[in-house]
Amino acid sequence: MKLRFAPSPTGMLHVGNARQAIANALFARKHDATFQLRIDDTDVGRSQEIYVTGIKTDLEWLGISWDETFRQTECLDRYARAIEALKASGRLYPCFESEQELAAKREMRIRLRKPPLYDRAMLKMTAAQRAQAEANGKVPYWRFKLTDASKGWKDLVMGDCSVKLTAVSDPVLVRADGTILYTLASIVDDLETDVTHIIRGEDHITNTGVQLDIAEALGAKPGRFTFAHLPLLLDEGGGKLSKRFDSMSIKTLRRDGIEAEAMTTYLASLGSSKSPEPMGFDALAQDYDLSCISKSAARFDMKQLLTLNRRILATAEFQDVRGRLPEGATEQFWLAIRGNIELLAECHHWWNVTHGEINPPAQPEEEDYLKQAAGLLPEEPWSEDTWSIWTKAIAEATGRKGKALFRPLRLALTGEEHGPELKMLLPLIGKRRSLGRLILAV
């Protein structure tokens, strides 16, 4: 058994692509299968080395490793052989229409209320007509002649699937400049490298039918591949998740403090009947089941991801995060804040609260109270008991309790309405800063 993930290095890895990578990698890990990373870089004009590096970095961060890897630009001879074989069998035929001519044909068919399919006019060209076209300087692009059959398969997610090829235009496989299109290169690679299982997005279903026809034209037997098509990924509003949003790139989410375990767990469970439970990659692989994924589109909900991230951070050990905390951060600091952050990036704010200088909001209406509280500050050294000792003394002196007692103190000491327990924060803030902030607040 062999699976593959085949990103195009024309942009950063997006949560939609990452979901497919995770699905393939988890399925491969669970079944002890080979996992291949293929870089689909035949679009030379848009592919960039920086994206190749970025994709690999993101995959490694997610916990995904691969057994083999290659780039499509390293396999041009492989595609050339397939092209010659298809030409020899008469399944790949030259076309000379310009974009304008094709557009005019599509418009005409739409006006006639016909499907805007390619009319196969070029199949009627004689050898003399082709020679004349080439003599006039025209260079052909090449289309694959689809059969009139339907291609069906048992999908591991969608169940019984079928594509009626008569409802699909003959696909262009080779451009006029000789570059190979994804539809051909992908299936040739899958055949040549013995890929057995293909997990990808629902938007590829029609393409799967076309590629099966190409595979059989190249000698593959029916049933050669097992497919699983993951339902579309929607945004929180129900629209199609756009790859153009940088905020949805793995690089950005990683930079913002999303934990790898949260991302893999969330994307693996997205659209399934299982609630996401934080677990390592190996445990997640053993639990992964494509049959639990719904056929309906799934929604990427940032609130759910953040909730999961918060759960993971709340139990994270200091040694697991110390390299990403502010310089000088201690285990005491981490234990004080970890239960109140959704993203590790928030640590910098709380480090500034405990070890830096802040300007708390003014509370002139609480002047007498805060001055009285300042006068009751215990002597150092402080511990986790200091907060309760101090507030008990304040309560006895002022008669205050509940919100009236605690809110003005929290606002003055941290500048926030909510946050980590002050019994944990107060020893980190210290008496000098506490006194200064109480005075600043009035």
C-alpha positions as CSV (number, residue, x, y, z in Angstrom):
1,M,0.0,0.0,0.0
2,K,1.3,3.5,-0.9
3,L,-0.2,6.9,-0.5
4,R,1.0,10.3,-1.6
5,F,0.6,14.0,-0.9
6,A,1.2,16.1,-4.0
7,P,1.2,19.9,-3.3
8,S,2.0,22.5,-5.9
9,P,4.7,24.9,-4.7
10,T,2.8,28.0,-5.9
11,G,1.9,29.2,-2.5
12,M,2.0,28.5,1.2
13,L,0.4,25.3,2.6
14,H,-3.2,26.1,3.4
15,V,-5.5,24.4,6.0
16,G,-7.4,22.7,3.1
17,N,-4.2,21.2,1.7
18,A,-3.0,20.4,5.1
19,R,-6.2,18.5,5.8
20,Q,-5.5,16.3,2.8
21,A,-1.8,15.8,3.8
22,I,-2.9,14.8,7.3
23,A,-5.5,12.3,6.0
24,N,-3.0,10.6,3.7
25,A,-0.2,10.5,6.4
26,L,-2.5,9.2,9.1
27,F,-4.0,6.5,6.8
28,A,-0.5,5.5,5.7
29,R,0.7,5.4,9.3
30,K,-2.3,3.3,10.5
31,H,-1.8,0.7,7.7
32,D,2.0,0.7,7.8
33,A,2.0,1.9,4.2
34,T,4.6,3.9,2.3
35,F,4.0,7.6,2.2
36,Q,5.3,9.7,-0.7
37,L,5.7,13.5,-0.9
38,R,5.5,14.6,-4.5
39,I,6.2,18.2,-5.5
40,D,3.9,19.0,-8.4
41,D,6.1,21.7,-9.9
42,T,5.3,21.4,-13.6
43,D,3.8,25.0,-13.5
44,V,7.3,26.4,-13.8
45,G,6.1,30.0,-14.1
46,R,4.4,30.0,-10.7
47,S,6.4,27.4,-8.7
48,Q,9.0,28.9,-6.3
49,E,11.7,27.2,-4.3
50,I,10.6,29.2,-1.2
51,Y,7.3,27.4,-1.3
52,V,8.9,24.0,-1.6
53,T,10.9,24.7,1.6
54,G,7.8,26.2,3.3
55,I,5.7,23.1,2.5
56,K,8.3,20.7,3.9
57,T,8.7,22.9,7.0
58,D,4.9,22.9,7.6
59,L,4.6,19.2,7.1
60,E,7.4,18.4,9.5
61,W,5.8,20.8,12.1
62,L,2.6,18.9,11.7
63,G,4.4,15.7,12.5
64,I,4.3,14.3,9.0
65,S,7.4,12.5,7.6
66,W,7.7,10.8,4.3
67,D,9.4,7.7,3.0
68,E,10.2,9.0,-0.5
69,T,10.0,12.3,-2.4
70,F,10.6,13.7,-5.8
71,R,9.6,16.6,-8.1
72,Q,7.7,16.3,-11.3
73,T,10.2,18.4,-13.1
74,E,12.6,15.5,-12.5
75,C,10.3,13.1,-14.4
76,L,9.8,14.8,-17.8
77,D,11.1,11.7,-19.7
78,R,8.4,9.7,-17.9
79,Y,5.7,12.0,-19.2
80,A,7.2,12.1,-22.7
81,R,6.9,8.3,-23.0
82,A,3.3,8.5,-21.9
83,I,2.5,11.2,-24.4
84,E,4.0,9.2,-27.3
85,A,2.1,6.1,-26.2
86,L,-1.2,8.0,-26.2
87,K,-0.4,9.6,-29.6
88,A,0.4,6.2,-31.0
89,S,-2.9,4.8,-29.8
90,G,-4.8,7.7,-31.3
91,R,-6.1,8.9,-27.9
92,L,-4.1,12.1,-27.9
93,Y,-4.9,14.4,-30.8
94,P,-3.6,17.8,-31.9
95,C,-5.7,21.0,-31.7
96,F,-5.1,24.4,-33.3
97,E,-8.0,26.6,-32.0
98,S,-7.0,29.9,-30.3
99,E,-8.5,30.9,-27.0
100,Q,-10.8,33.3,-28.8
101,E,-12.1,30.6,-31.1
102,L,-12.7,28.3,-28.2
103,A,-14.5,31.1,-26.3
104,A,-16.7,31.8,-29.3
105,K,-17.6,28.1,-29.6
106,R,-18.6,27.9,-25.9
107,E,-20.8,31.0,-26.2
108,M,-22.5,29.6,-29.2
109,R,-23.3,26.3,-27.5
110,I,-24.6,28.2,-24.4
111,R,-26.9,30.3,-26.7
112,L,-28.2,27.0,-28.2
113,R,-28.8,25.7,-24.7
114,K,-26.2,23.0,-25.1
115,P,-23.6,22.0,-22.6
116,P,-20.4,24.1,-23.3
117,L,-18.4,21.0,-24.2
118,Y,-15.5,20.8,-26.7
119,D,-16.9,19.7,-30.0
120,R,-13.9,17.6,-31.1
121,A,-13.7,19.5,-34.4
122,M,-10.0,18.8,-34.6
123,L,-10.5,15.1,-34.8
124,K,-11.9,15.7,-38.3
125,M,-8.8,17.4,-39.6
126,T,-7.0,15.6,-42.4
127,A,-3.2,15.2,-42.5
128,A,-3.1,17.8,-45.2
129,Q,-5.1,20.3,-43.1
130,R,-2.8,19.7,-40.2
131,A,0.3,20.2,-42.3
132,Q,-1.2,23.5,-43.7
133,A,-1.9,24.7,-40.2
134,E,1.6,24.0,-39.0
135,A,3.0,25.6,-42.2
136,N,1.0,28.7,-41.3
137,G,2.9,28.8,-38.0
138,K,0.3,27.3,-35.7
139,V,1.6,25.0,-32.9
140,P,-0.8,22.4,-31.6
141,Y,-1.9,21.7,-28.1
142,W,-3.0,18.2,-27.3
143,R,-6.3,16.8,-26.0
144,F,-7.1,13.4,-24.7
145,K,-10.0,11.6,-26.4
146,L,-12.3,10.3,-23.6
147,T,-14.3,7.2,-24.1
148,D,-18.1,7.3,-24.1
149,A,-18.3,5.2,-20.9
150,S,-18.8,6.0,-17.3
151,K,-16.1,5.5,-14.8
152,G,-17.1,4.4,-11.4
153,W,-15.5,3.4,-8.1
154,K,-16.2,2.6,-4.5
155,D,-15.1,5.7,-2.6
156,L,-13.9,5.3,0.9
157,V,-15.8,8.5,1.9
158,M,-18.4,9.2,-0.7
159,G,-19.5,5.6,-1.4
160,D,-20.4,4.7,-4.9
161,C,-19.2,7.3,-7.4
162,S,-19.5,7.6,-11.1
163,V,-18.5,10.1,-13.8
164,K,-20.2,10.1,-17.1
165,L,-17.4,11.0,-19.5
166,T,-19.7,12.1,-22.3
167,A,-20.6,15.0,-20.1
168,V,-17.0,16.1,-19.9
169,S,-14.8,17.9,-22.5
170,D,-11.8,16.1,-23.8
171,P,-9.1,17.5,-21.4
172,V,-6.0,19.3,-22.6
173,L,-3.0,17.3,-21.5
174,V,-0.2,19.1,-23.3
175,R,0.0,22.9,-23.9
176,A,1.3,24.3,-27.1
177,D,4.6,25.2,-25.5
178,G,5.0,21.5,-24.6
179,T,4.4,21.8,-20.8
180,I,2.4,19.0,-19.2
181,L,-0.8,19.6,-17.3
182,Y,-1.6,18.2,-13.9
183,T,-4.3,15.8,-15.2
184,L,-1.7,13.7,-17.1
185,A,1.4,14.2,-15.0
186,S,-0.4,13.2,-11.8
187,I,-1.8,9.9,-13.1
188,V,1.4,9.0,-14.8
189,D,3.3,9.5,-11.5
190,D,0.7,7.5,-9.6
191,L,1.1,4.6,-12.0
192,E,4.9,4.7,-12.3
193,T,5.5,4.9,-8.6
194,D,2.9,2.3,-7.6
195,V,0.6,4.5,-5.6
196,T,-2.4,2.5,-4.5
197,H,-4.6,4.8,-2.5
198,I,-5.4,8.4,-3.3
199,I,-7.1,10.7,-0.7
200,R,-7.9,14.2,-2.0
201,G,-10.7,16.8,-2.1
202,E,-14.2,16.4,-3.4
203,D,-13.5,18.9,-6.1
204,H,-11.4,16.2,-7.8
205,I,-14.2,13.8,-8.4
206,T,-14.8,14.6,-12.1
207,N,-11.0,14.7,-12.6
208,T,-10.8,11.2,-11.1
209,G,-13.1,9.9,-13.7
210,V,-11.0,11.5,-16.4
211,Q,-7.7,10.2,-14.9
212,L,-9.1,6.7,-14.7
213,D,-9.8,6.8,-18.4
214,I,-6.2,8.0,-19.1
215,A,-4.8,5.3,-16.8
216,E,-6.6,2.6,-18.7
217,A,-5.4,4.0,-22.0
218,L,-1.9,3.7,-20.6
219,G,-2.5,0.0,-19.7
220,A,-3.8,0.1,-16.2
221,K,-6.4,-2.4,-15.2
222,P,-9.8,-1.3,-13.7
223,G,-9.7,-1.1,-10.0
224,R,-6.0,-0.2,-10.0
225,F,-6.6,2.6,-7.5
226,T,-8.6,3.1,-4.3
227,F,-10.0,6.6,-3.8
228,A,-11.3,8.7,-1.0
229,H,-12.6,12.2,-1.6
230,L,-12.9,14.5,1.4
231,P,-15.9,16.8,1.3
232,L,-15.3,20.5,0.7
233,L,-14.0,22.7,3.5
234,L,-16.1,25.8,4.1
235,D,-15.4,28.9,6.2
236,E,-17.4,29.8,9.3
237,G,-20.0,31.6,7.1
238,G,-20.5,28.6,4.9
239,G,-18.6,29.9,1.9
240,K,-15.8,28.0,0.2
241,L,-12.6,28.5,2.2
242,S,-10.3,30.7,0.1
243,K,-6.6,29.8,-0.3
244,R,-6.0,33.5,-0.8
245,F,-6.4,34.3,2.9
246,D,-3.0,34.3,4.4
247,S,-4.6,33.9,7.9
248,M,-5.5,30.4,6.9
249,S,-2.0,29.3,6.0
250,I,-0.2,26.8,8.2
251,K,2.8,29.2,8.5
252,T,0.6,32.0,9.8
253,L,-1.3,29.8,12.2
254,R,1.9,28.3,13.5
255,R,3.4,31.8,14.0
256,D,0.3,32.9,15.8
257,G,0.7,30.2,18.4
258,I,-1.5,27.3,17.2
259,E,0.0,24.0,18.5
260,A,0.8,21.3,16.0
261,E,-1.2,18.8,18.0
262,A,-4.2,21.0,17.9
263,M,-4.0,21.5,14.2
264,T,-3.6,17.8,13.3
265,T,-6.2,16.7,15.8
266,Y,-8.7,19.3,14.6
267,L,-8.2,18.7,10.8
268,A,-8.2,15.0,11.2
269,S,-11.6,15.1,13.0
270,L,-13.1,17.8,10.8
271,G,-16.3,16.6,9.2
272,S,-16.3,13.4,11.2
273,S,-18.6,12.1,13.9
274,K,-15.7,12.1,16.4
275,S,-15.1,15.0,18.8
276,P,-11.5,16.1,18.6
277,E,-9.4,14.9,21.5
278,P,-5.8,16.0,21.8
279,M,-3.4,13.2,21.1
280,G,0.0,12.6,19.5
281,F,0.4,11.7,15.8
282,D,0.8,7.9,16.3
283,A,-2.2,7.7,18.6
284,L,-4.2,9.8,16.2
285,A,-3.3,7.5,13.3
286,Q,-4.5,4.4,15.1
287,D,-7.8,6.2,15.8
288,Y,-8.2,7.5,12.3
289,D,-11.2,6.2,10.3
290,L,-12.3,7.5,6.9
291,S,-15.7,5.8,7.3
292,C,-16.5,8.3,10.1
293,I,-16.2,11.3,7.7
294,S,-19.5,12.8,6.6
295,K,-20.3,13.2,2.9
296,S,-21.4,16.8,3.6
297,A,-19.1,19.8,3.5
298,A,-17.2,20.6,6.7
299,R,-16.8,24.0,8.3
300,F,-13.5,25.3,9.5
301,D,-14.3,27.0,12.8
302,M,-11.5,29.0,14.3
303,K,-13.3,29.1,17.7
304,Q,-13.2,25.3,17.9
305,L,-9.6,25.2,16.9
306,L,-8.7,27.8,19.6
307,T,-10.7,25.8,22.2
308,L,-8.7,22.7,21.4
309,N,-5.5,24.7,21.4
310,R,-6.4,26.1,24.9
311,R,-6.9,22.6,26.2
312,I,-3.5,21.5,24.9
313,L,-1.7,24.5,26.4
314,A,-3.4,24.1,29.7
315,T,-1.7,20.8,30.3
316,A,1.6,21.5,28.4
317,E,4.7,21.0,30.5
318,F,7.2,23.8,30.9
319,Q,10.0,21.9,29.2
320,D,7.9,21.4,26.1
321,V,7.3,25.1,25.5
322,R,10.3,26.9,27.2
323,G,12.1,27.5,23.9
324,R,9.1,29.5,22.7
325,L,8.5,31.6,25.8
326,P,9.9,35.1,26.4
327,E,13.5,35.1,27.3
328,G,13.9,34.6,31.1
329,A,10.5,33.0,31.5
330,T,10.4,30.5,34.4
331,E,8.3,27.4,35.1
332,Q,6.5,29.5,37.8
333,F,5.4,32.0,35.1
334,W,4.3,29.2,32.8
335,L,2.2,27.4,35.4
336,A,0.6,30.8,36.3
337,I,-0.6,31.6,32.8
338,R,-1.0,28.3,30.9
339,G,-4.6,27.8,31.9
340,N,-5.7,31.2,30.6
341,I,-4.3,31.4,27.1
342,E,-5.6,30.3,23.7
343,L,-2.3,31.0,21.8
344,L,1.2,30.8,23.0
345,A,1.7,34.3,21.5
346,E,-0.3,35.6,24.4
347,C,2.6,34.7,26.7
348,H,4.4,37.9,25.7
349,H,1.5,40.0,27.0
350,W,1.4,38.3,30.3
351,W,5.2,38.4,30.6
352,N,5.0,42.2,30.2
353,V,2.2,42.2,32.9
354,T,4.4,40.3,35.3
355,H,7.8,41.6,34.5
356,G,7.4,44.8,32.5
357,E,5.7,48.1,32.9
358,I,2.0,48.7,32.0
359,N,-0.4,51.6,32.2
360,P,-3.5,50.4,34.0
361,P,-6.8,52.1,33.2
362,A,-7.5,55.1,35.4
363,Q,-10.0,54.5,38.2
364,P,-10.5,57.9,39.8
365,E,-13.7,56.7,41.4
366,E,-11.7,54.1,43.3
367,E,-9.0,56.5,44.6
368,D,-9.7,56.0,48.3
369,Y,-10.1,52.3,48.0
370,L,-6.9,51.7,45.9
371,K,-4.8,53.9,48.2
372,Q,-6.1,52.0,51.2
373,A,-5.3,48.7,49.4
374,A,-1.8,50.0,48.6
375,G,-1.2,50.7,52.3
376,L,-2.1,47.2,53.2
377,L,0.3,45.5,50.8
378,P,2.2,42.8,52.7
379,E,5.9,42.8,53.1
380,E,8.0,40.6,50.8
381,P,8.8,37.8,50.1
382,W,5.5,36.9,48.5
383,S,4.0,33.5,47.8
384,E,0.8,32.1,46.4
385,D,-0.8,32.8,49.8
386,T,-0.1,36.6,49.6
387,W,-3.1,37.3,47.5
388,S,-5.6,35.8,49.9
389,I,-3.8,37.4,52.9
390,W,-3.9,40.8,51.3
391,T,-7.5,40.7,50.0
392,K,-8.7,39.4,53.4
393,A,-7.0,42.4,55.1
394,I,-8.6,44.8,52.5
395,A,-12.0,43.2,53.0
396,E,-11.8,43.7,56.8
397,A,-10.7,47.3,56.4
398,T,-13.2,48.4,53.8
399,G,-16.1,46.0,54.2
400,R,-16.0,45.2,50.5
401,K,-16.5,41.8,49.0
402,G,-17.0,40.0,45.6
403,K,-16.7,42.0,42.5
404,A,-16.4,45.4,44.3
405,L,-13.4,44.0,46.2
406,F,-11.5,42.2,43.4
407,R,-12.3,44.0,40.1
408,P,-10.5,47.3,40.9
409,L,-7.4,45.4,42.1
410,R,-7.2,43.2,39.0
411,L,-7.7,46.2,36.7
412,A,-4.9,48.1,38.5
413,L,-2.5,45.2,38.7
414,T,-2.9,43.7,35.2
415,G,-4.8,46.2,33.1
416,E,-7.3,43.4,32.3
417,E,-10.8,42.5,33.4
418,H,-10.0,38.8,33.2
419,G,-6.9,36.6,33.3
420,P,-4.8,34.1,35.2
421,E,-5.4,33.7,39.0
422,L,-3.9,36.6,40.8
423,K,-2.6,34.4,43.6
424,M,-0.2,33.1,40.9
425,L,0.5,36.4,39.2
426,L,1.0,38.6,42.3
427,P,4.3,37.0,43.4
428,L,5.6,37.5,39.8
429,I,4.5,41.1,39.7
430,G,6.2,41.9,43.0
431,K,5.6,44.6,45.5
432,R,7.3,47.5,43.7
433,R,5.3,47.0,40.5
434,S,2.1,46.4,42.4
435,L,2.5,49.6,44.4
436,G,3.3,51.6,41.4
437,R,0.3,50.4,39.5
438,L,-2.1,51.0,42.3
439,I,-0.9,54.6,42.4
440,L,-1.0,55.0,38.6
441,A,-4.7,53.8,38.6
442,V,-5.7,56.8,40.6
